[in-house]
Amino acid sequence: MPTTLRPKFLDSNDGLRLESGPGRDLVFKVTGDETGGAFDYFVVEVAPHGGPPLHVHHTQEETIHVLAGRFKVRVGDEEAVLEQGGFAFMPSGLPHAFLNLTDEPAEIVIVYTPGGGAPFYAELGPLTRNGTPDRAEVAACFERHGMSLLGPPLSP
């Protein structure tokens, strides 16, 4: 069966780099545009004690795989602490968030399926990078991309 998708090979630091809040950069190794909408695969560089606010994806499933660091992860009513190599699956429709518990930058791999997360982060980065985002603007950005902002980031 012929495909219009193209193979892709990257060095360790290559990819589409986007900002997502203070001290949280993302490097998309492959985007939904490149996978026919199937998935996104990206590395997230998370600042010490950083992480996203509590939110929910209405249509995307999400996974986290810890490359470096130690993370508190909440999915629905369940919480876990993940060390290097730890993994979490966050089904769509369940509120979730994660928090880097260390005093050092940490890294995780995130996969969204279906893909399409890069446009969200391209829009979100400029709204949050200064560290004092307008909550209404951020919430509207989440809604435009099939998610809802529900609350603050996790605390240790």
N, C-alpha and C positions, 0 to 999 in steps of 0.2 A: 504494500500500500504506500503510495507516495506521500511525502510530508512536506510542508512548507517551513517547518521548524528547522533551525540551523544549529549545528553543534557549537559549543562555546567552551573555550579553555582559558583559564585565568591564572595568573601568578597569585601568590598568597595575599598581597595587598591590593589587588585589582578588583574593580567592580564599580557600580554606580554608588557613589558616596553621598548620603543625605544626612542632614542634621535633624534631630528630634528632641529638642529641649536641651537645657544646659548640660554639657558633659555626656550626652548620649548621641553617638554617631552610629549610622547604619551603613553597611556596605552590602548592597544587593549583588549577589553573585549571579542571580538570574531573576528576572521579573516576570510577572504575568504576561506582559506583552511578548516576551521571548519564549514562553511556554504554551502559547495558544490559550492563555487564561487558566491553565491547569494549576499552577502554584507559583509562589515566590519563595526564594531561599536567600536569607540575608544574615549577616553577622552583626550583632549589636554590641557596641562598646559602651558599657554602662558605668557611669561615674560612681565613686564611692558613695554608698547610702542612697543611690539613685534608683529610679524606676518609674514606670508610668502610673497615672492615676487609675483608680478602679473604673473599668469600662466593660462593655459587652459588644461582641461582634454579632450581628444579626444573621449573617450568611457565611462567614468564614470560620473554618476550623483553624486552630493555631497549635503549634508545638514549640517547646523550648528545650534546647539541649545545652547544658552548661559546659563551656569550654574552659573557663577559668573563673574562680571566685566561689562564692557561697550565696545562695539566693533563698529568700522566703517567697513562696508562691502560693497565692490564694486562687482557687477555682470554685465558684459557688460557695458552699459552706465549708469546704475542705481546705486545709493548709498543709504545706510540707516545706521542709528545708532541703534544698538540693545542693550537693557538693559537686565538684568537678566530675563530669560524666553523667550527672543526674539528668532526668528527662521528665517533662510534663506534657500531657495532652489536654488542651482546653477546648472543649466542644463549643460550637456556636450556641448562643443563647444563654451561656453561663457567665455571670460577671467574673472578671479575673484581673489580677495585677501581680507584679513581682517586684522585689526589692533586693538590691545588692547589699548584703549584710556586712561587707568588709570595708576596711579603710583604704582599699586599693581599687583602681579601675578593674572591671571584670568583663568577661565576654560570654555571650550566648549566641547560639544559632537559632533563628526563628524560621519556621515554615508556615505560610498561609496557604490554605486551599479553599476555594479557588484563589488564584493569584489576583493581583490588582492593588497591592498595598503601597507601591512606590508613589503613585499620585497623591495618596493621603499624606505620606511623610514629606513630600515635596511642598505641599501646602501647609502642613503643620509646623515644620521647622522654623520658618520666619515668624510665626505667631508666638512661639515659645522660647526661642533661643535667648532672649534677653533676660529670662529668669522671672519676669513678672507679667505673665500672659493675662490677657483679658479672658476670663472664664467663659463668657457668653460667645466670644469669637471662637474659642477652642471647641466648645460644645457644638457650635454650628458646623465646624469643620468635621468633627466626628460624625454628625448626622448626615452630612453630604456624602460620606464614604461608607455608609451602612453600619455605623456603630453609634453607641450612646455613651456619653461620659456620665458616670454614676457617682463618683466621689473622689476623695483625695488619694494620694499614693499611700501605700502600706506604711506602717510604722514598725520598727524592730520589735 
